[in-house]
Amino acid sequence: MRTLYLRNVPDEVGERLERLAAREGISLSAFATRELAVISRRDENPALLAALPDLGVEAQSVVDDIEAGRAAR
């Protein structure tokens, strides 16, 4: 496993991270490691999207249907 050292982390960022970790009852290091793992998986998103089948449905059509459904409520 690697060890990362972060420099120049603004105080307010560090304080927010500490509060978030405390809410979950875990260390700041464990919290930061988990969050970095989640963020790093974004690297795989383009490949995942490219692997999806093309269903021939336009994105705007989906958005329009969702908005129409919301308006009907």
Secondary structure, 3 states (H helix, E strand, C coil): CCCCCCCCCCHHHHHHHHHHHHHHCCCHHHHHHHHHHHHHHHHHHHHHHHHCCCCCCCHHHHHHHHHHHHHCC
